[in-house]
Amino acid sequence: MALQIETFKNADLSHGWRPGNNAGGSTLFKALGHPLAARKGHELIASLAVAGPVAIFDPSGVIANFHAYYDLSRLDLAGYFVQRVEDLGAIFLGHEAKTLNALAQSGAAAVLVLTFDFAKLMPSIAHLFPKGAHIATLDDMRIPGEMLTNPANYLDPMNFATNFALMREVECVNGAEGIHTRVASANYWGQHGAANPELWLCLFDEAGKELAQWREPLPAAGAPFALDSAEIRERFGLGDFSGSLFIHAVQIKGHDIIKYALDMNGENGLALSCSHDANAWPADFYAGMPAPEADERLTLYIQNSHPMPIPAGSIGLNIMGAQDVSYYPDEIPPFGTRALDVGEMLPHARWPDQIEIVAGRYFVRPRYEVTRKGGQRRLAHANVERTDLKADPFIPQLEKLMAKSYIMPLPVLPLGEFATTVLPTPMATSEHEMPLRAELIDADGSLIASRYLGRVQRRDSVAIPVEEWLAEERLTLPSGYGHVEFLYDFREGGEANGWLHALGRFEQKASGHRAETIFGAHIYNTATIYKDEPQSYTNKPPGLTTRLFLRIGATLPEQGGLDTLCHLIYPASSEWHPQSATKLILHDRDGKPVAEREIRIARGGSYHFRLSETFSKAERAAMNGAGYVIIRDTSCRLFGFHGLVNGSASFCLDHMFGF
């Protein structure tokens, strides 16, 4: 059974997964479940349990959210009272909701008011409370005031810019390098005017035990920062750990989402991965995790994102389209992390099968790790599978107005170094088919090949190895690299919902090391608007722009470190500028530009580059030990992928983010 909390509104799902402030919505669950609030919440309920009969006043309809965390059945309830007429008649723990006017006659010794900022409400309703009753409110579990960006409105989303990161640190054993993780981002809040933003951080181990809690001042506006597991281990004198890092950005402006790249490295180059941020709103289902091959072990990391246990038998896995769900039999403690052996739970699942994760809103977007024979490791993430979508009957008409409408682009990395395989992935519980074609496009924007895939059924997994496709049609990519676009194709009918996703799997030919990335379709670079597409985080279309963050490895190639790769795609749903006007701007450790390159990407084409080949050794040295690249284009919206390259031993790749 799913956890009865509201983590986002369905109306928010199509807008870059950015829920707004709504009673009972995303901000409330973050406020109730914050590690600093959770301790106070449990203390609040414990004190009320011995206070005598307790009446509950719920002015905003949030009682289910609070009860899911703090179990109101422990109280001797004197009644359930509401303010909204639409809540009358509801039953909670055997008590029918009554109006606030009946509260004074409840005989309650205490009243629990389920709202923050109660002082704003109290003067007008104080006479309606039982005389002499103790009044407790959600203000009793507030986090410290200095952590709030907007103290006047506790549930302002800017007060709860929080996220989780999977953090693992394994010490060297018998001289062999261990496993380390690194969260990398930049102080983008300072660029919006935040004067002294900080991170409040709390590290939990596998059992949910708090290992460390600290505040991390952020560098100057625009400057990069990193949270490194090895440094954290040394700072706090810790042993090995594998758990959750809770991140809370405080005193911020302009952006209530914590975005980061999560890198994993170690084991003498055999472990190297990068992954996107966790997406801080727990969902009912996740999908897009590919099943292992015969020589692979697949591990799914579940990070309990709440201050209460995940009940035994609540987390499940099934092959996409199959009805049989295998449930994890054990309880997972509050803020605990569990590594699930997918092979044990789904022994018959094999690539290219796809795995659906029954999550029940208990955890943020999970990471999975694949260990190959020989010790190679890679880390990637599943994606949110939506439960609210239905087929949109107008989507088949869009191509009369736009050349391509929804586009799901994935890179084809340089063929001399990498093998690329692409795989469309269902990403909505109601999605029973995907009428699709795939187009293979050279870097210069030329269409090389097109393949109609038919009405792909939910249970089908249609993996397309790009080099086999080229060989079958006796074709080549003239530039040596390019990209694949998945597009809706209704030549034989079918339904679509606009939430088309696809996975890319990439293998370094020299080493056999792999990387995976998954993302969803959008309408790109067109003056014609359909619902919320094209999407833009800063402007309304037309007028789409690009501002992507390219993080750089902790050390540069000339220092014995890793090179940075980037693959940019310029998708276009309609006629747009023939070429992009893209700037690659290298920034130093203080966030200041030190070098710039301008490139042109053909409409419908792509561009692949390495940091070491794009900026000179002197320019890289000017970063003064740390830096990043901003990909900026005011003429169009680009879609990008970033990665690190460890020579011919390993590499990593995932999609980029902007701010």
N, C-alpha and C positions, 0 to 999 in steps of 0.2 A: 504494500500500500504506500502511495506517495506521501511524503511529508506535507502536512496541511499548512504550508506557508505560501505566500504569493511572492515570487521572486521577480516577476516582470509581467507587464500587461501585454496581451497579444498584439495590441496596436503598436507597441514599441518594437516588435521583433524585426520589422523590415527597415528600421532606421539605424542600421549599424549597431544593433544590440545596445542601445543607449536608453534604458528606462528613465523616466522622469520621476519627479517627486509626486507620489500619490498615496493617500491613506491606505495602509494595508499593503503597499506595494514594495518596490525594490529597496527604497531607503529604510523602511521600517524593519524589514528582516535583517538588514545590515546593522541597524541600531540595536536590535534585540540580541543578535548573535555575536556581537563584537566580543572578543576575549575579555576586555576590561569590563564590559557591561554584564557578561554572563555570570561572573562571580557575584556581583551585586544582585542580579536577578534571582539567583538561587537563595541568597540570604534574605531577600525580600519575601519570598514564598515561605521560607522556614519561619520567619518572624510572624507572618500572618497565620500560619498553621496553629499557633498557640494563642492567638489573639481573641478567640471566640468566633461567633458567627460572622462571616465576611460576605458583604454584598459586592457584586461586581457591576461597575458602571462602565459601559463600552460605548462612548459617543461616536466612534467612527467605524464600527464593525470590524475590529481587528482581533477579536477574542480567539479565533482559531489559530492565528499566527502566534499569539502569546502562549496559548495552551500547548502548542506543538513543542515549544522549547521548555516550558516551566511547569507543566502538569498541574493544572488548577484543581484536579480531583483530590489533591492533598488537603484542600481547605474544607472547612465546614461552611458550606455555602448558604447564605441567607436569602439569596435571590440574584436574579440577572436582570439588569436594567439598561435601557438603551435610550438614545436621543432621537434616532432616525425612525420615522414612521415605518419605513420599508423593512426595518429589522424586527418589528413587533410580530409575535407568534413564533419566532425562532426558538428552538429548544437547545439548551446547553446543560449537559449533565443532569437532565431531568427537570430543569427549571425553565419555564416559559418566559420569554422576554417581556418585560413590562416597561411602561414609560417611566422616565425619571421622576415624575410627580409622585409615584408610589414608593420611592426610595425611603422617605422619612418613616414610613410605617413598617419597614422591613425587620426591625429589631436587631439590626446589625451592630456589632461592637466595632467593626472596622469596615471601611469601604476601599476597595481597590479600583482606582480610576485608570483605565487603559488608554492613557494619552500622555504625550510629552507636552512641555510648555503649559502645564496646568494653570499656572498663575494668570494666564490670559483668560481662562474660562471661569475660574473660581468665583470672582466677585459677583457675577450675575446669577449663579446657581447655588451659592453657599447655603441659602435658607432651605434648600430642598434636601439636605443631608440630615441623617439622624443626629440629634443633639448629643454631643459628647463622644461621637464615634471618631476613632482614629482614621485619618485619611492618608492612604498610600497611593502613589502615582508612579508612572513610568519614569518620572524625573528622579526617583530614588535610585535608578540604575544608569544615570547619565555617565558618560565618560568625562574626563577632566575638561574644564572649560577652555584651557589653553590649546586643546587639540581641535577646537572648532573654528572653522573659517567664518561661519555666520551664527554666532551665539543666539541671535534673536529668533532664529527658526531652526530648531534642533534637527528636524528631518529634511533640511536642505540637502540635496545630493552632494553638494560641495563639502559637507561635513563628514561624509562617509565614502570618500574615494578609497576603496579597499580592494584587495585582490590577494590571491594565494599563488605561491610558486612551489613547485616540487624541488626540494633541496636535498641533495645527497652528497655525502663526503665519506669516502672510504680510504683509509690510510694505506700507504705503500706496504706490501706484504712480501717478505723475502726478496727485497730489492726491486720488485715489480711496481710500476706506477699504479696508483689507485684510481678512483673515480672522483671527479670534482664537478661542481656545477657553478654557474655564474649567471646572475641576473644583470642585464645591461640595458640602460635607458639614458635619458637626459632630463635635465631640469627644464621641461617645457612650460611648467607653471610660471617660472620666472619671466618667460617671454610674454606672458599675459599680465605681468605686473605684480606677481606674488613677491613680497619683500624677503621673507625668511622662511621659505617652505622647508619642511622636514619630513622624514619618514619615521613613523613609529612601527617598530618591527618586533615580532614575537615568533620564535622558532620552536616548533613542536616536534617531538620525536615520533617514532612509529606508533607508540602507545598513547599519543596525545599528551604526553608529559611536557611541560614547558621547560625547554633547555636554556633559553636566553630571551631577555627582553631588553630592548634598547632603542634609543632615538639616534637617527642618522641625519645630521645636517646635510642639506643638498648643496652642491657647488653653485657657482654663479649662473645667472640666467642663461639657458642654452647649453651649459656645460654637461659633458657626459658623466655618468657615475656607474659603478658596478658593485654588486653584492656578491662576494666570492666565498664559496663554502670553505675553502682552505683557510682564508683569512679569518672567517668567523670561528672556525674550530680553534685556531691559535689564540684569538682574542679572548675567548671564554673558557679555554682549557677543556674542550670537549673531546670525546672519543668519536668513533664512527657514528654517523646518524643518517637516517633516511626518513624524511618527514615533510612537514609543511612549514613554509615561511609565510606568515601573515603580514601583509604590507598595508599600511595606512598612511596615505599622504595627507599631511595636515598643513593648515595655513596656506591654502593654495588659491589659485584663481584661474578661470578660463576653461578648465577641463576637469571633469569629475571621474575620469577613467584612468587607471594605471596601466600603461602599456609598457611592455618590455620584451626583450629577447632572452630566452633561457638557453644557455649553452651547456653542454655536457662534454667533458673530455677526460682522457686518461688511458690507462692500460696500454702504455707504450704506443699510442696512436691508434689502437684498435677501437676505442670508444670516442666518437665525435658526433655530436648532434646539435642542432639548434631548433628551437620551438617557439611558437608565438605565446603571448600571455594567456592566462588561464580562463579569461572571460568570467567575470566575477559573479554571475548570476546562475546558480544551480538550476538544472533543467530536468525534465522528466525522462528524457531519452537522449542518448548520444549515438552517433553512427559514423561510418566511414573508416572504422578500424579494420584493416585487411587481415585475413587469417594467415597463419604462418605457412611457410613451405616446410617440406619434410626435414630439412636440416636446420630449422629455426625454432627457437623457444620464444613464445610471446607472453609478456607480462604486462598486466594492466594495473596501473597505480590508482587506487581510490583514496582520495584525500577528503575525509569527513570535514565538511566546511561549517559545522555547527557545534554548539556547546552541549549537545545531547547525543547519545549513541545512535548509530544506525542499527536498527533491530536485525537480528539474524534472519536470513531469508528474504531480505528486502532488495538486494542487488542481484541482477540477473544478466545472463548473456544468451543470445541465440544467433544462429546464422540468419542473415537478412532474408526475410520472406518465409522463414520456417516458424512453426507455431510452438515448438518445444523450447522452453526456457530453462536453462540451468541456473539455479540460484546459489549464491555464496552462503554457506550454512552458518557462518559465525557472525557475532556482533562486532562492530567496529566502534571503538570508544570515541568520545568527543574529541574533535580535532586530530584524531588518529589517522594513520596512513596504512593501507594494506596493499601488498603486492599479490595480485591474483594470477595464478598460473592458468592461462586461457586454455592451454592444451589439456589440462586435467578436467576443466569444466566442459570443453567442447572438443573431445578427442578426434572427431571426424571432420572438423573444419580445416580446409586447406585452400591456400591461394588458388584462384582469385576470389574465393568466398569473402563476403563482407560480414562483419559482426555488429549486431545491434546491442546496445548497452541499456538495460533497464536501470535507471538511476534514481527515480523517485524524488528528485530535487534534494538529494542528500549531499551532492558534491559538485564542485565546479568542473569545467571541461577537463577531462582526464588525459594524462599522458600514458602512452604505452611504449614499452621497450622490447626490441627484438634482438636476441642474441643468436648469432650464426655460429655454425661449426667453425672452430678456429679462434673464437673469442671476440669477433667483431660485434659491436653494439651500436644500435641506433635508437633514438628517442623521437617520438612524434606525438601528435595529439589527434583525438577524435573531434567531431564537431557536434553542435547542438542539432538534434532532430526535432523539428517542430511538430506540435500536436494540434495546431489550430488551422492549418491550411486545407483548402479545398481546391479542386480544379477550377481554373479561371477560363471561362468560355471565350473570353475576348483575346487571349494570347494568340490563338491561331490567326487572328486578323492583323496582328501587329506588323508582320512582314510586308503587308501592303503599304504600310506607312514608313517602315524602317527596313533597311536592307537585311538586318540580322536580328534585331530586337535583343533578346537575352544572349549574352556571350559568356561562356565559361572557359577562360584561357589558361593553359598550362605550358611551361617552357619545354622546348626540346633543347637540351644542353648540347654543347659541341660534340658532334658524333665521333670525333677522333678520340675523345676522352671518356665519354659517358654513353650508356644505353638508357633510353627513356621509354617508359611504359605508362599509358594513361588509362584510367578506369572511371567511368561515370558511377556515381553513388547516390542511391535514394536517400533523401534527407528530410522526409516528412512521413509521419505514420500513416497518412491517407494516400500516399503515393504508390500506386499499384503498377504504373508503367511510366516509361519515359520515351516518347517518340523523338529519336535523335539522329543527327548525322555528325560526323567528325570531319574537320577540315585541317589539313596539314599545310602550314604557311611558312615560307622562307623568311629570313630576317628582313629582306627588302620589301615584304608585303605581298609577294607573289603567291597565289594559290597553287600549290604543288599537287595536292590530291584531295579528293572528297570521298567519304565513305558513308553511305546510308546504313545505319545500324538497326533500323526498324523500331518497332514498339517494344523497347527493352522492358521485360517484366521485372518485378521487384526481386524475385529470387535469382534472376540471371546476373552474372558478373562478367561483363564483356571487357576483358583486358586487351589493350591494343599495343603491342610492342612496335615502336615507330620504325625501327630498322627492318623488321619483318614486313611491315606495310610497304616501305619503300622498295624492298627487294621483290615483293610480289608484283608490284606494278612497274618494276624496272625504272625507278625514278631516283633522283638525288636531291638533296638540299644544296643549292649552289653556294650558299653562304656557309654551309657546314653546321648551321644551327637555325632555330626558328621557334615556332610554337604550334600547338594544337588548340583549336577552338571546338568545344562542344556546343551545338546549336539545336534548338527545337526544329523538328521536321515533320510536318503533318501530311505528307503525301499519301499515307495510308490511314489517316485519321489519328485518333489518340487524344489524350488529355495532358495538360501541363499546369503547373502552379507557380512558375517563376522562381522556384527555390532550387534550381538545378545546381548540383555539386559534382565535383570530380576530384579524383586523387591522382597525383603523379608519383611514380616510383622511378628513382634514378640510381644507376649503378656505375661506380667508377671502374672502368675496365682494367686498370692496372692492378687494383687491389681487391675488387669484388665488393668493396664497401658500398652500402646503400643509404639512401635518404628518401623520405616521403613527405609530401605536403598535400593539404586538402583545402579547398575553398569553394565559394558559391558564385553563381552567375550574377551579373548585373547588366543593365543597359548602359552603354558607354558612348560618350562624345557624340551627342545628337541634340539638336535644338527641340526635338519633339519629346514631350514628357508623357510618361504613362504612370499614373499613380505616384509613387515615390521614387521612380527611376527616370533619368540617371540620378544616382546619389551623390551628394556633395556634403562634406562636413563643414564647409565655410561659406559657400555661396549657393544660391538657387540656380539650377541649370536653366538656360545655357550659362556659360561662364565657369565651367569646370576647370579646376586646377589640380596640380600635383605637388605634394610636399611629403616625401617619403624619407624615413630615417634608416640609414645604412650603418649599423654598428660595425666596428672594426675589432679584430682579435686583440686579446690582452697584450700580445707582443707581435711585432712586425716580422715579415720573412727575413729581413737582414739581421734580426736579433735572434734568429732561430725559431721564430714563431710561425703563425699561420697567415696565409694570404686571404684576402676577402674577395668574394665573387658577387656579382649582381647581374640579374637577368631582368630587363625591363621590356614590357609588352605595351603596345599602343593599340588597344582594341577600338573599333569604331562601329557603332550600330547604324550610322548613316554617313553621308559625305561630311567630312570635317577637314581640318587643315591637312594638306598633302604631307607635311612633315611636322614633327614636333619641334619645339624650341627649348630643349632640355638642358639645364645646367646641373653639373655635378660639382658641389661646393664642399671642399674639404675644410673641416673645422678642427681647431686645436683643443687641448684639454680644458680651456676656459670658455669654449663655445664660440670662439672668434674665427671667422673665415681666414684661411691661410693660402688657399689656392682654388682655382676654378677652371673647369673645362666645359665647353658647350658642345653638345652632340645633337644630331638630327636623326630621328627615328621615322621611318616611312609609316604613313597611316596604314594600320593593319599589320605592321611588322614588329620587329623586336631588336634589342641591342644587348649584347653580353659583354661584360668587361671585368677585369681584375684590378684591384687597387694598385698592385705593384706595376702594372703596365700603363695605368692611366695617369698616376701622379709620380713625379720623380722622387728619387731617394732623398733629395734635399727638401722637397715639399713635405714628404712624410716625416722627416726629422723635425720639421717646423711644428708638428703637432705636440712636441714636447712630452712624448710618452703616452698620450691617450688622445683619442679624437673620434670623429665620425664624419660621414658624408650625408649631406642633405641633397636629395634629388628634387629639383624644383622646376616646375613648368607651369606658366600662367596661361598656356594656350590649350591645354588638353589634360585629361586625366589618364595617367599611366597606371599599370598594374605591375608590381615588382616582386622579385624573389631574391633573398639574400642567403649567403652561405659562407663557410670557411673551408679552405683547402689546405690539407696537411701533406703537401707534395703529392707523391703517388701512393701514399699509405691510407688515406681516408679523406672524407669531406662531409659537409652537411649542407642542408638546404631547407628553407621554409619561406612562406610568403611574408612580405614586409608590412610594416604599419607606418602611419603618419600621425602628426599631431599639429 
